[in-house]
Amino acid sequence: MIFKDRADAGRQLAGKLASYNDSGAQVLALPRGGVPVAFEIARALRAPLDVFVVRKLGVPGHVELAMGAIASGGVRVLNEDTLAELRIGEATLHAVTQAELAELQRRENAYRGSVPAPDVSGRTVILIDDGLATGASMYAAVLALRALSPSKIIVAVPVAPADTCANIARYVDDMVCAATPDPFRGVGAWYRDFRQVSDDEVRAMLRDAREWSLPL
């Protein structure tokens, strides 16, 4: 399966989420690439759309290694084992958190402006991205979202390796992958158009979604 673009992927993925139509679910997209996918899903399901911004807290000098993550809603999740093993002190953790928090807030302001983040407590949340490779960012998003006490977390992506889908499925209530090609070759290999999504496009889609989504 090769998707024309992210909108096409969203329309195809929406068909696999039809059971959530008019369910009161909240659709959350990982920006930026997840937003065009989620836009089509939210429209098909008659559900509200917003972004869920996640920033990894990388170990200084080894930024690819996560010692935690922060996310929309003021959530911070820590990897206590990594912190203990590397003897990372509170001062270092605080400095990294503040730097990533500034970037998270910049992105949230860029995408949402003065509109507050949705309250997902007790609600079903459908978390969307344009695809997964290792799944590390989605895993951090799931952990952070869990701290906001939704009733259910559904992760849905157009394409991902089967083993990544299986791993994420261990931590959520439902995991929906439209395609699990083997060999995988990367998310972009399964899109004809995989150009970068701009901040302006994200803002426009969120604005449009606020106009047509049903009030809860």
Backbone as a chain_set.jsonl record, in Angstrom:
{"seq": "MIFKDRADAGRQLAGKLASYNDSGAQVLALPRGGVPVAFEIARALRAPLDVFVVRKLGVPGHVELAMGAIASGGVRVLNEDTLAELRIGEATLHAVTQAELAELQRRENAYRGSVPAPDVSGRTVILIDDGLATGASMYAAVLALRALSPSKIIVAVPVAPADTCANIARYVDDMVCAATPDPFRGVGAWYRDFRQVSDDEVRAMLRDAREWSLPL", "coords": {"N": [[0.846, -1.192, 0.0], [0.66, 2.11, -0.977], [0.448, 5.431, -0.072], [-1.14, 8.318, -1.405], [-0.765, 10.875, -0.278], [-0.573, 12.519, 2.954], [-3.193, 13.217, 3.599], [-4.694, 11.4, 2.088], [-3.849, 9.058, 3.343], [-4.971, 9.497, 5.865], [-7.713, 9.404, 5.264], [-7.987, 6.736, 4.473], [-7.192, 5.438, 6.825], [-9.177, 6.317, 8.533], [-11.354, 4.739, 7.863], [-10.834, 2.401, 9.213], [-11.347, 3.105, 11.733], [-13.995, 3.441, 12.153], [-15.777, 2.618, 14.103], [-15.608, 4.442, 16.107], [-17.046, 6.625, 15.4], [-18.889, 9.543, 16.043], [-18.56, 9.126, 18.777], [-17.709, 10.717, 20.79], [-15.04, 10.835, 21.12], [-11.724, 12.224, 21.465], [-9.572, 13.464, 19.092], [-6.132, 13.499, 18.755], [-3.22, 14.857, 17.408], [0.178, 14.17, 16.611], [2.302, 16.715, 16.0], [4.485, 17.763, 13.264], [3.657, 16.228, 11.126], [1.609, 14.411, 11.714], [-0.745, 15.83, 11.719], [-2.206, 16.446, 9.197], [-3.087, 13.834, 8.64], [-4.627, 13.22, 10.914], [-6.539, 15.222, 10.7], [-8.239, 14.416, 8.599], [-9.246, 12.083, 9.727], [-10.541, 13.033, 12.065], [-12.523, 14.59, 10.859], [-13.982, 12.625, 9.479], [-14.907, 11.079, 11.623], [-16.412, 12.843, 12.997], [-15.316, 14.275, 15.14], [-13.576, 16.214, 17.665], [-10.476, 17.954, 17.03], [-7.079, 18.262, 17.977], [-3.679, 19.18, 18.828], [-0.978, 17.212, 20.167], [1.749, 17.885, 21.738], [4.971, 16.652, 22.063], [8.062, 16.44, 23.715], [11.194, 15.039, 23.828], [13.291, 14.346, 26.606], [16.482, 14.507, 26.425], [19.535, 12.853, 27.291], [22.252, 14.801, 28.337], [24.877, 15.242, 26.027], [24.341, 12.808, 24.958], [21.968, 12.888, 23.309], [20.166, 11.317, 21.96], [19.403, 9.389, 23.689], [16.802, 8.907, 25.858], [15.863, 10.392, 28.886], [13.462, 10.914, 29.786], [10.301, 12.561, 29.119], [8.385, 15.411, 28.072], [5.12, 16.822, 27.728], [2.17, 18.167, 26.085], [-0.133, 19.805, 28.235], [1.274, 19.995, 30.558], [2.632, 17.745, 31.414], [5.145, 15.611, 32.721], [7.179, 12.909, 32.204], [9.362, 10.563, 33.593], [12.272, 8.558, 33.094], [13.178, 6.617, 35.359], [15.049, 4.597, 35.771], [17.094, 5.147, 33.905], [17.917, 7.651, 34.832], [18.924, 6.942, 37.353], [20.924, 5.053, 36.709], [22.751, 6.547, 35.19], [23.341, 8.464, 36.963], [22.194, 11.039, 37.003], [21.707, 14.241, 38.062], [19.418, 16.436, 39.879], [19.756, 19.099, 39.113], [20.774, 18.976, 36.486], [18.673, 17.607, 35.222], [16.639, 19.47, 35.587], [17.591, 21.645, 34.057], [17.604, 20.61, 31.436], [14.903, 20.007, 31.172], [13.746, 22.592, 31.344], [14.752, 23.797, 29.021], [13.618, 22.206, 26.985], [10.965, 22.57, 27.619], [10.583, 25.248, 26.953], [10.763, 25.09, 24.158], [8.606, 23.378, 23.66], [6.472, 24.996, 24.518], [6.753, 27.071, 22.7], [6.05, 25.794, 20.333], [3.434, 24.999, 20.939], [2.211, 27.502, 21.22], [2.57, 28.416, 18.628], [0.913, 26.686, 17.2], [-1.593, 26.525, 18.545], [-2.127, 28.94, 19.792], [-3.985, 31.076, 21.833], [-5.884, 29.264, 22.525], [-7.005, 26.906, 24.831], [-5.555, 23.735, 25.852], [-7.276, 20.648, 25.257], [-9.376, 19.059, 27.727], [-8.82, 15.87, 28.596], [-9.488, 14.035, 30.481], [-11.071, 11.114, 31.515], [-11.985, 10.561, 28.982], [-12.157, 9.012, 25.704], [-9.292, 8.843, 23.748], [-7.862, 9.348, 20.601], [-4.855, 8.88, 19.264], [-2.699, 10.166, 16.884], [-0.28, 9.722, 14.278], [1.796, 10.226, 11.326], [3.043, 7.911, 10.739], [5.107, 5.244, 12.037], [8.402, 4.421, 13.047], [10.68, 3.396, 14.898], [9.01, 3.909, 16.997], [9.514, 5.369, 19.285], [8.905, 8.104, 19.878], [6.109, 8.026, 19.862], [5.673, 6.246, 21.953], [6.591, 7.775, 24.119], [4.664, 9.773, 23.97], [2.333, 8.34, 24.575], [2.833, 7.53, 27.232], [2.934, 10.05, 28.457], [0.378, 11.004, 27.872], [-1.181, 9.178, 29.247], [-0.874, 10.03, 31.846], [-2.697, 12.061, 32.014], [-5.106, 10.942, 32.468], [-7.064, 9.728, 30.594], [-9.951, 7.778, 29.557], [-9.627, 5.769, 27.669], [-6.952, 4.941, 25.436], [-6.262, 5.122, 22.107], [-4.092, 4.31, 19.585], [-3.361, 5.251, 16.313], [-2.064, 4.762, 13.129], [-0.974, 5.274, 9.733], [1.094, 3.653, 8.655], [3.594, 1.329, 9.675], [6.243, -0.702, 11.06], [5.506, -4.146, 11.759], [6.43, -5.173, 14.221], [6.85, -2.862, 15.716], [4.252, -1.857, 15.94], [3.163, -3.941, 17.46], [4.63, -3.651, 19.813], [3.887, -1.06, 20.768], [1.202, -1.584, 21.129], [1.083, -2.919, 23.531], [0.818, -1.014, 25.463], [-1.474, 0.456, 25.158], [-5.066, 0.819, 24.626], [-6.097, 0.145, 22.18], [-4.586, -0.561, 19.072], [-4.065, 0.605, 15.92], [-2.984, -0.071, 12.782], [-2.773, 0.781, 9.472], [-1.186, -0.313, 7.463], [1.457, -2.676, 7.441], [4.173, -3.025, 6.2], [6.743, -5.254, 4.962], [9.884, -5.691, 3.701], [10.356, -2.699, 5.746], [11.538, -0.026, 5.34], [11.252, 2.661, 6.036], [9.11, 5.452, 6.969], [8.503, 7.473, 5.025], [8.814, 6.142, 2.608], [6.432, 5.055, 1.879], [4.722, 6.905, 0.969], [3.688, 8.892, -1.764], [3.784, 11.654, -1.831], [5.541, 13.213, 0.496], [6.199, 15.584, 1.643], [7.389, 18.185, 3.858], [5.288, 19.352, 6.459], [3.981, 22.552, 7.03], [4.06, 25.081, 9.663], [2.04, 26.955, 9.253], [0.184, 25.48, 7.781], [-0.589, 23.599, 9.701], [-1.807, 25.281, 11.602], [-3.959, 26.233, 10.061], [-5.455, 23.906, 9.569], [-6.2, 23.169, 12.198], [-7.725, 25.379, 12.857], [-9.819, 25.165, 10.969], [-10.894, 22.734, 11.821], [-11.94, 23.385, 14.314], [-14.133, 24.812, 13.551], [-15.879, 23.007, 12.278], [-16.119, 20.759, 13.913], [-18.108, 18.832, 16.176], [-19.776, 20.19, 19.065], [-19.084, 19.091, 22.402]], "CA": [[0.0, 0.0, 0.0], [1.352, 3.399, -1.016], [-0.51, 6.517, 0.066], [-0.889, 9.481, -2.251], [-0.227, 11.888, 0.64], [-1.051, 12.298, 4.318], [-4.657, 13.289, 3.604], [-5.158, 10.102, 1.597], [-3.597, 8.104, 4.423], [-5.963, 9.74, 6.896], [-9.027, 8.907, 4.824], [-7.963, 5.277, 4.53], [-7.125, 5.031, 8.224], [-10.474, 6.617, 9.146], [-12.238, 3.602, 7.654], [-10.528, 1.385, 10.218], [-11.73, 3.66, 13.036], [-15.408, 3.81, 12.012], [-16.523, 2.324, 15.326], [-15.521, 5.595, 17.004], [-17.821, 7.714, 14.829], [-19.84, 10.166, 16.979], [-18.378, 8.492, 20.085], [-17.206, 11.688, 21.765], [-13.586, 10.697, 21.241], [-10.864, 13.359, 21.146], [-8.467, 13.121, 18.208], [-4.927, 14.275, 19.017], [-2.189, 14.613, 16.405], [1.562, 14.556, 16.867], [2.701, 17.625, 14.92], [3.526, 18.332, 12.345], [3.211, 15.281, 10.117], [0.386, 13.708, 12.078], [-1.934, 16.69, 11.673], [-3.055, 16.196, 8.027], [-3.7, 12.515, 8.801], [-5.647, 13.336, 11.953], [-7.59, 16.109, 10.214], [-9.193, 13.608, 7.839], [-9.879, 11.16, 10.667], [-11.471, 13.795, 12.899], [-13.668, 14.986, 10.036], [-14.785, 11.434, 9.213], [-15.506, 10.59, 12.863], [-17.152, 13.954, 13.62], [-14.654, 14.394, 16.441], [-12.696, 17.375, 17.783], [-9.062, 17.743, 16.704], [-6.076, 19.133, 18.573], [-2.327, 18.628, 18.763], [-0.355, 16.771, 21.408], [3.168, 18.149, 21.505], [5.848, 15.863, 22.932], [9.495, 16.718, 23.588], [12.035, 14.099, 24.559], [14.335, 14.874, 27.488], [17.673, 13.738, 26.092], [20.692, 12.888, 28.199], [23.285, 15.697, 27.801], [25.969, 14.541, 25.392], [23.778, 11.607, 24.313], [20.587, 13.368, 23.239], [19.282, 10.279, 21.422], [18.98, 8.57, 24.823], [15.782, 9.653, 26.597], [15.715, 10.204, 30.332], [12.081, 11.257, 30.067], [9.631, 13.342, 28.094], [7.337, 16.326, 28.506], [4.073, 16.854, 26.711], [1.062, 19.098, 26.267], [-0.876, 19.611, 29.469], [2.153, 20.099, 31.709], [3.018, 16.412, 31.859], [6.535, 15.194, 32.623], [7.384, 11.493, 32.498], [10.79, 10.329, 33.761], [12.805, 7.204, 33.069], [13.922, 6.578, 36.622], [16.186, 3.676, 35.636], [18.172, 5.873, 33.217], [18.4, 8.687, 35.749], [19.72, 6.312, 38.408], [22.096, 4.392, 36.138], [23.707, 7.561, 34.746], [23.529, 9.389, 38.092], [21.819, 12.38, 36.545], [21.206, 14.998, 39.199], [18.239, 17.272, 39.701], [20.109, 20.331, 38.396], [20.851, 18.646, 35.058], [17.322, 17.3, 34.776], [15.889, 20.734, 35.55], [18.075, 22.457, 32.938], [17.111, 20.012, 30.19], [13.448, 20.173, 31.159], [13.407, 23.986, 31.05], [15.055, 24.056, 27.614], [12.614, 21.541, 26.158], [9.679, 23.202, 27.908], [10.518, 26.467, 26.152], [10.46, 24.695, 22.784], [7.238, 22.872, 23.642], [5.559, 26.135, 24.61], [6.825, 27.792, 21.432], [5.268, 25.044, 19.351], [2.018, 25.077, 21.278], [1.762, 28.852, 20.873], [2.533, 28.502, 17.172], [-0.179, 25.899, 16.648], [-2.873, 26.685, 19.221], [-2.336, 30.307, 20.24], [-4.587, 31.23, 23.16], [-6.881, 28.214, 22.739], [-6.456, 25.968, 25.816], [-5.507, 22.314, 25.503], [-8.513, 19.976, 25.668], [-9.376, 18.213, 28.914], [-9.071, 14.507, 28.124], [-9.778, 13.171, 31.616], [-12.272, 10.314, 31.381], [-12.423, 10.485, 27.585], [-11.403, 8.206, 24.749], [-8.391, 9.661, 22.938], [-7.246, 8.689, 19.449], [-3.563, 9.535, 19.077], [-2.388, 9.948, 15.469], [0.905, 10.232, 13.601], [1.784, 9.82, 9.92], [3.708, 6.623, 10.657], [6.063, 4.953, 13.095], [9.573, 3.605, 12.721], [10.973, 2.715, 16.163], [7.899, 4.135, 17.91], [9.974, 6.004, 20.521], [8.143, 9.331, 20.153], [4.738, 7.651, 20.197], [5.701, 5.663, 23.286], [6.658, 8.896, 25.06], [3.364, 10.444, 23.943], [1.372, 7.498, 25.288], [3.099, 7.64, 28.669], [2.532, 11.388, 28.897], [-1.079, 11.102, 27.788], [-1.751, 8.361, 30.319], [-0.861, 10.831, 33.073], [-3.849, 12.967, 31.974], [-6.248, 10.114, 32.881], [-8.145, 9.404, 29.661], [-10.543, 6.465, 29.816], [-8.993, 4.853, 26.727], [-6.005, 5.498, 24.461], [-6.158, 4.395, 20.845], [-3.064, 4.824, 18.684], [-3.666, 4.882, 14.935], [-1.085, 5.277, 12.167], [-1.123, 4.656, 8.416], [2.114, 2.663, 8.318], [4.607, 1.067, 10.702], [6.645, -2.115, 11.108], [4.619, -4.966, 12.579], [6.936, -5.316, 15.585], [6.615, -1.597, 16.409], [2.83, -1.844, 16.291], [2.96, -4.893, 18.547], [5.208, -3.089, 21.034], [3.023, 0.024, 21.245], [-0.082, -2.174, 21.533], [1.169, -3.36, 24.928], [0.617, 0.104, 26.377], [-2.691, 1.191, 24.813], [-6.28, 0.017, 24.595], [-6.251, -0.352, 20.818], [-3.521, -0.119, 18.172], [-4.557, 0.431, 14.555], [-2.018, 0.217, 11.719], [-3.38, 0.47, 8.185], [-0.261, -1.14, 6.685], [2.684, -3.079, 8.139], [4.98, -3.631, 5.131], [8.013, -5.912, 5.288], [10.656, -4.784, 4.563], [9.689, -1.44, 6.044], [12.259, 0.988, 4.55], [11.015, 4.03, 6.496], [7.745, 5.969, 6.786], [8.37, 8.228, 3.779], [8.818, 5.26, 1.441], [5.073, 4.607, 1.6], [3.964, 8.076, 0.517], [4.179, 9.548, -2.98], [4.066, 13.034, -1.422], [5.876, 13.209, 1.922], [6.83, 16.871, 1.917], [7.236, 18.679, 5.224], [4.089, 20.132, 6.759], [4.377, 23.838, 7.613], [3.294, 25.564, 10.812], [0.835, 27.611, 8.742], [-0.777, 24.431, 7.432], [-1.105, 23.054, 10.96], [-2.742, 26.265, 12.161], [-5.151, 26.291, 9.22], [-6.258, 22.708, 9.805], [-6.788, 23.255, 13.535], [-8.776, 26.397, 12.784], [-10.955, 24.58, 10.247], [-11.487, 21.682, 12.641], [-12.745, 24.016, 15.367], [-15.369, 25.32, 12.957], [-16.828, 21.967, 11.908], [-16.266, 19.666, 14.885], [-19.315, 18.937, 16.987], [-19.563, 20.461, 20.476], [-19.276, 17.893, 23.244]], "C": [[0.885, 1.246, 0.0], [0.295, 4.492, -0.992], [-0.134, 7.668, -0.861], [-0.215, 10.582, -1.439], [-0.817, 11.631, 2.01], [-2.575, 12.362, 4.399], [-5.258, 11.97, 3.136], [-4.98, 9.039, 2.673], [-4.63, 8.255, 5.533], [-7.332, 9.212, 6.518], [-9.077, 7.379, 4.873], [-7.957, 4.768, 5.969], [-8.456, 5.266, 8.933], [-11.442, 5.448, 8.992], [-12.034, 2.5, 8.675], [-10.907, 1.842, 11.627], [-13.219, 4.01, 13.076], [-16.213, 3.553, 13.282], [-16.503, 3.484, 16.316], [-16.285, 6.803, 16.467], [-18.857, 8.215, 15.839], [-19.74, 9.58, 18.386], [-17.983, 9.472, 21.182], [-15.717, 11.59, 21.971], [-12.886, 12.005, 20.876], [-9.727, 12.865, 20.269], [-7.308, 14.068, 18.5], [-3.859, 13.867, 18.013], [-0.823, 14.986, 16.937], [2.019, 15.437, 15.711], [4.172, 17.413, 14.539], [2.898, 17.292, 11.435], [1.915, 14.566, 10.433], [-0.879, 14.52, 11.883], [-2.775, 16.466, 10.418], [-3.746, 14.833, 8.073], [-4.874, 12.61, 9.769], [-6.811, 14.218, 11.524], [-8.663, 15.307, 9.478], [-9.936, 12.631, 8.75], [-10.91, 11.876, 11.526], [-12.713, 14.194, 12.111], [-14.586, 13.786, 9.788], [-15.535, 10.953, 10.454], [-16.366, 11.634, 13.552], [-16.641, 14.162, 15.051], [-13.796, 15.655, 16.477], [-11.239, 16.996, 17.551], [-8.195, 18.735, 17.459], [-4.716, 18.476, 18.401], [-1.888, 18.182, 20.156], [1.138, 16.845, 21.179], [4.003, 17.403, 22.535], [7.296, 16.254, 22.658], [10.261, 15.723, 24.452], [13.031, 14.856, 25.428], [15.579, 14.02, 27.271], [18.776, 13.896, 27.109], [21.752, 13.804, 27.591], [24.489, 14.918, 27.268], [25.547, 13.275, 24.676], [22.277, 11.861, 24.105], [19.632, 12.328, 22.661], [18.749, 9.374, 22.523], [18.025, 9.386, 25.693], [15.841, 9.336, 28.084], [14.305, 10.584, 30.769], [11.486, 12.016, 28.9], [8.66, 14.302, 28.758], [6.338, 16.439, 27.367], [3.046, 17.912, 27.045], [0.311, 18.768, 27.55], [-0.019, 19.638, 30.705], [2.625, 18.771, 32.252], [4.525, 16.21, 31.713], [6.632, 13.741, 33.072], [8.877, 11.24, 32.539], [11.117, 8.85, 33.671], [13.725, 7.072, 34.278], [15.139, 5.67, 36.541], [17.371, 4.376, 34.972], [18.773, 6.936, 34.124], [19.316, 8.088, 36.811], [21.007, 5.725, 37.849], [23.173, 5.405, 35.74], [23.98, 8.621, 35.81], [23.291, 10.84, 37.664], [21.145, 13.116, 37.696], [20.036, 15.881, 38.848], [18.553, 18.535, 38.915], [20.166, 20.091, 36.891], [19.465, 18.376, 34.494], [16.492, 18.57, 34.631], [16.299, 21.57, 34.336], [17.549, 21.923, 31.609], [15.603, 20.198, 30.075], [13.058, 21.591, 30.781], [13.656, 24.317, 29.577], [13.998, 23.439, 26.702], [11.224, 22.118, 26.393], [9.502, 24.484, 27.106], [10.166, 26.145, 24.706], [9.035, 24.148, 22.664], [6.232, 24.026, 23.656], [5.572, 26.958, 23.334], [5.962, 27.105, 20.384], [3.78, 25.117, 19.657], [1.455, 26.455, 20.935], [1.631, 29.004, 19.366], [1.306, 27.811, 16.606], [-1.546, 26.264, 17.228], [-3.167, 28.126, 19.62], [-2.902, 30.347, 21.645], [-5.628, 30.158, 23.465], [-6.316, 27.18, 23.72], [-6.444, 24.536, 25.302], [-6.789, 21.637, 25.987], [-8.316, 19.16, 26.939], [-9.751, 16.801, 28.473], [-9.395, 13.542, 29.256], [-11.107, 12.44, 31.406], [-12.77, 10.125, 29.959], [-11.582, 9.481, 26.795], [-10.574, 9.136, 23.873], [-7.806, 8.802, 21.818], [-6.006, 9.486, 19.081], [-3.012, 9.152, 17.706], [-1.008, 10.485, 15.112], [0.875, 9.723, 12.164], [2.502, 8.5, 9.688], [4.679, 6.469, 11.805], [7.231, 4.174, 12.509], [9.922, 2.804, 13.975], [9.816, 2.842, 17.141], [8.273, 4.873, 19.169], [9.165, 7.254, 20.867], [6.705, 9.004, 20.54], [4.668, 7.037, 21.592], [5.751, 6.76, 24.352], [5.322, 9.617, 25.12], [2.32, 9.652, 24.723], [1.571, 7.599, 26.79], [2.643, 8.988, 29.213], [1.02, 11.534, 28.895], [-1.753, 10.317, 28.902], [-1.832, 9.138, 31.628], [-2.028, 11.812, 33.135], [-5.175, 12.242, 32.197], [-7.378, 9.986, 31.861], [-8.729, 8.033, 30.0], [-9.936, 5.4, 28.919], [-8.017, 5.617, 25.844], [-5.959, 4.569, 23.267], [-5.068, 5.063, 20.035], [-3.384, 4.33, 17.283], [-2.672, 5.552, 14.001], [-1.3, 4.591, 10.819], [-0.149, 3.512, 8.173], [3.145, 2.55, 9.431], [5.051, -0.379, 10.572], [5.734, -2.886, 12.052], [5.105, -5.062, 14.021], [6.757, -4.025, 16.385], [5.154, -1.487, 16.827], [2.556, -2.764, 17.479], [3.498, -4.351, 19.867], [4.329, -1.992, 21.615], [1.698, -0.534, 21.768], [-0.083, -2.633, 22.98], [0.771, -2.269, 25.904], [-0.676, 0.872, 26.128], [-3.878, 0.242, 24.765], [-6.575, -0.542, 23.208], [-5.141, 0.243, 19.966], [-3.961, -0.446, 16.757], [-3.47, 0.87, 13.579], [-2.659, -0.173, 10.394], [-2.504, -0.462, 7.369], [0.982, -1.426, 7.514], [3.605, -3.779, 7.136], [6.283, -4.237, 5.658], [8.71, -6.274, 3.97], [10.017, -3.408, 4.663], [10.256, -0.264, 5.255], [11.986, 2.436, 4.962], [9.624, 4.531, 6.151], [7.569, 6.616, 5.421], [8.309, 7.367, 2.534], [7.418, 4.861, 1.01], [4.136, 5.753, 1.246], [4.552, 8.574, -0.801], [4.592, 10.98, -2.66], [4.289, 13.029, 0.084], [6.606, 14.499, 2.282], [6.549, 17.306, 3.349], [5.971, 19.512, 5.357], [4.518, 21.41, 7.46], [3.533, 24.173, 8.838], [2.003, 26.226, 10.354], [-0.23, 26.588, 8.377], [-1.393, 23.812, 8.68], [-2.139, 24.004, 11.549], [-4.052, 26.297, 11.37], [-6.054, 25.081, 9.469], [-6.913, 22.718, 11.183], [-7.92, 24.275, 13.559], [-10.02, 25.852, 12.077], [-11.665, 23.534, 11.094], [-12.346, 22.27, 13.754], [-14.085, 24.494, 14.826], [-16.361, 24.205, 12.654], [-16.983, 20.821, 12.9], [-17.479, 19.921, 15.759], [-18.964, 19.334, 18.412], [-19.856, 19.226, 21.288], [-20.16, 18.239, 24.419]], "O": [[1.745, 1.413, 0.865], [-0.639, 4.483, -1.794], [1.045, 7.952, -1.071], [0.788, 11.152, -1.868], [-1.495, 10.623, 2.211], [-3.183, 11.635, 5.185], [-6.223, 11.479, 3.723], [-5.867, 8.213, 2.887], [-5.111, 7.262, 6.08], [-8.033, 8.637, 7.351], [-10.088, 6.799, 5.268], [-8.63, 3.79, 6.293], [-8.826, 4.508, 9.83], [-12.255, 5.19, 9.88], [-12.961, 1.746, 8.971], [-10.805, 1.08, 12.588], [-13.656, 4.782, 13.929], [-17.23, 4.209, 13.509], [-17.293, 3.507, 17.259], [-16.18, 7.895, 17.026], [-19.605, 7.428, 16.418], [-20.734, 9.544, 19.111], [-17.925, 9.11, 22.357], [-15.178, 12.196, 22.897], [-13.395, 12.791, 20.077], [-8.996, 11.952, 20.653], [-7.476, 15.287, 18.494], [-3.62, 12.68, 17.795], [-0.671, 15.993, 17.629], [2.117, 14.973, 14.575], [4.986, 16.96, 15.344], [1.75, 17.439, 11.015], [1.194, 14.155, 9.524], [-1.976, 13.962, 11.88], [-3.989, 16.305, 10.55], [-4.872, 14.695, 7.594], [-5.974, 12.141, 9.478], [-7.947, 13.989, 11.939], [-9.857, 15.5, 9.709], [-11.126, 12.385, 8.558], [-12.026, 11.386, 11.699], [-13.827, 14.143, 12.632], [-15.808, 13.904, 9.873], [-16.666, 10.477, 10.353], [-16.983, 11.351, 14.579], [-17.405, 14.216, 16.014], [-13.337, 16.119, 15.433], [-10.821, 15.873, 17.833], [-8.538, 19.913, 17.568], [-4.612, 17.36, 17.894], [-2.355, 18.695, 21.173], [1.724, 15.989, 20.516], [3.764, 17.513, 23.738], [7.703, 16.381, 21.504], [10.004, 15.587, 25.648], [13.551, 15.895, 25.021], [15.717, 12.947, 27.857], [18.93, 14.956, 27.717], [22.125, 13.61, 26.434], [25.045, 14.058, 27.95], [26.306, 12.726, 23.877], [21.433, 11.149, 24.649], [18.419, 12.436, 22.846], [17.759, 8.669, 22.325], [18.4, 10.44, 26.207], [15.865, 8.174, 28.489], [13.988, 10.579, 31.958], [12.084, 12.106, 27.828], [8.172, 14.05, 29.86], [6.659, 16.188, 26.205], [3.046, 18.481, 28.137], [0.141, 17.601, 27.904], [-0.503, 19.342, 31.798], [2.983, 18.672, 33.425], [5.111, 16.592, 30.701], [6.22, 13.39, 34.178], [9.598, 11.649, 31.629], [10.344, 7.999, 34.111], [14.913, 7.385, 34.204], [16.157, 5.944, 37.177], [18.511, 4.227, 35.411], [19.991, 7.102, 34.177], [20.36, 8.657, 37.13], [22.07, 5.881, 38.449], [24.363, 5.156, 35.929], [24.752, 9.554, 35.588], [24.095, 11.731, 37.939], [20.135, 12.66, 38.232], [19.698, 16.058, 37.677], [17.722, 19.002, 38.136], [19.667, 20.901, 36.11], [19.122, 18.859, 33.415], [15.736, 18.724, 33.671], [15.442, 22.141, 33.661], [17.101, 22.691, 30.757], [15.09, 20.509, 29.0], [12.14, 21.787, 29.985], [12.869, 25.031, 28.956], [13.539, 24.079, 25.756], [10.399, 22.154, 25.48], [8.404, 24.778, 26.633], [9.361, 26.846, 24.092], [8.341, 24.422, 21.685], [5.264, 24.027, 22.897], [4.539, 27.485, 22.921], [5.233, 27.759, 19.64], [2.96, 25.278, 18.753], [0.343, 26.56, 20.416], [0.697, 29.641, 18.878], [0.717, 28.29, 15.637], [-2.54, 26.311, 16.503], [-4.33, 28.499, 19.772], [-2.357, 29.719, 22.552], [-6.196, 30.146, 24.557], [-5.246, 26.628, 23.466], [-7.228, 24.172, 24.425], [-7.331, 22.019, 27.024], [-7.231, 18.637, 27.196], [-10.874, 16.566, 28.026], [-9.561, 12.346, 29.015], [-12.137, 13.065, 31.152], [-13.857, 9.589, 29.748], [-10.456, 9.151, 27.169], [-11.096, 10.104, 23.32], [-7.326, 7.692, 22.047], [-6.101, 10.632, 18.639], [-2.873, 7.97, 17.395], [-0.607, 11.554, 15.572], [0.038, 8.891, 11.814], [2.564, 8.02, 8.556], [5.034, 7.444, 12.467], [7.063, 3.371, 11.592], [9.504, 1.653, 14.105], [9.646, 1.993, 18.016], [7.435, 5.006, 20.062], [8.782, 7.443, 22.022], [6.144, 9.629, 21.439], [3.713, 7.279, 22.33], [5.047, 6.69, 25.359], [4.888, 10.03, 26.195], [1.513, 10.232, 25.449], [0.606, 7.738, 27.542], [2.045, 9.068, 30.285], [0.447, 12.122, 29.812], [-2.777, 10.742, 29.438], [-2.747, 8.93, 32.424], [-2.321, 12.345, 34.205], [-6.241, 12.853, 32.123], [-8.545, 10.123, 32.228], [-8.075, 7.222, 30.655], [-9.747, 4.26, 29.345], [-8.227, 6.792, 25.541], [-5.655, 3.383, 23.394], [-5.118, 6.274, 19.819], [-3.645, 3.145, 17.077], [-2.461, 6.763, 14.071], [-1.76, 3.45, 10.772], [-0.512, 2.509, 7.558], [3.523, 3.546, 10.049], [4.315, -1.202, 10.028], [5.245, -2.332, 13.036], [4.296, -5.036, 14.949], [6.538, -4.075, 17.596], [4.855, -1.07, 17.946], [1.809, -2.409, 18.391], [2.895, -4.563, 20.919], [4.053, -1.985, 22.815], [1.141, -0.016, 22.735], [-1.145, -2.728, 23.596], [0.422, -2.558, 27.048], [-0.949, 1.849, 26.826], [-3.722, -0.976, 24.851], [-7.225, -1.58, 23.075], [-4.794, 1.414, 20.119], [-4.202, -1.605, 16.42], [-3.082, 2.038, 13.552], [-3.048, -1.326, 10.208], [-3.02, -1.319, 6.652], [1.501, -0.547, 8.201], [3.795, -4.992, 7.214], [6.839, -3.789, 6.66], [8.186, -7.079, 3.201], [9.244, -2.999, 3.797], [9.506, 0.427, 4.565], [12.452, 3.355, 4.289], [9.026, 4.097, 5.167], [6.59, 6.339, 4.729], [7.805, 7.812, 1.503], [7.229, 4.378, -0.107], [2.915, 5.592, 1.227], [5.771, 8.669, -0.942], [5.613, 11.466, -3.148], [3.346, 12.861, 0.858], [7.51, 14.505, 3.117], [5.589, 16.851, 3.972], [5.63, 20.285, 4.462], [5.329, 21.366, 8.384], [2.445, 23.631, 9.031], [0.97, 26.073, 11.006], [-1.415, 26.804, 8.634], [-2.591, 23.531, 8.707], [-3.223, 23.579, 11.949], [-5.131, 26.378, 11.957], [-7.273, 25.221, 9.568], [-8.068, 22.314, 11.317], [-8.947, 24.061, 14.202], [-11.141, 26.059, 12.54], [-12.894, 23.454, 11.09], [-13.381, 21.699, 14.097], [-15.064, 24.571, 15.568], [-17.569, 24.42, 12.757], [-17.883, 19.995, 12.75], [-17.832, 21.065, 16.046], [-17.953, 18.869, 18.938], [-20.725, 18.422, 20.953], [-20.447, 17.377, 25.25]]}, "num_chains": 1, "name": "protein.A"}
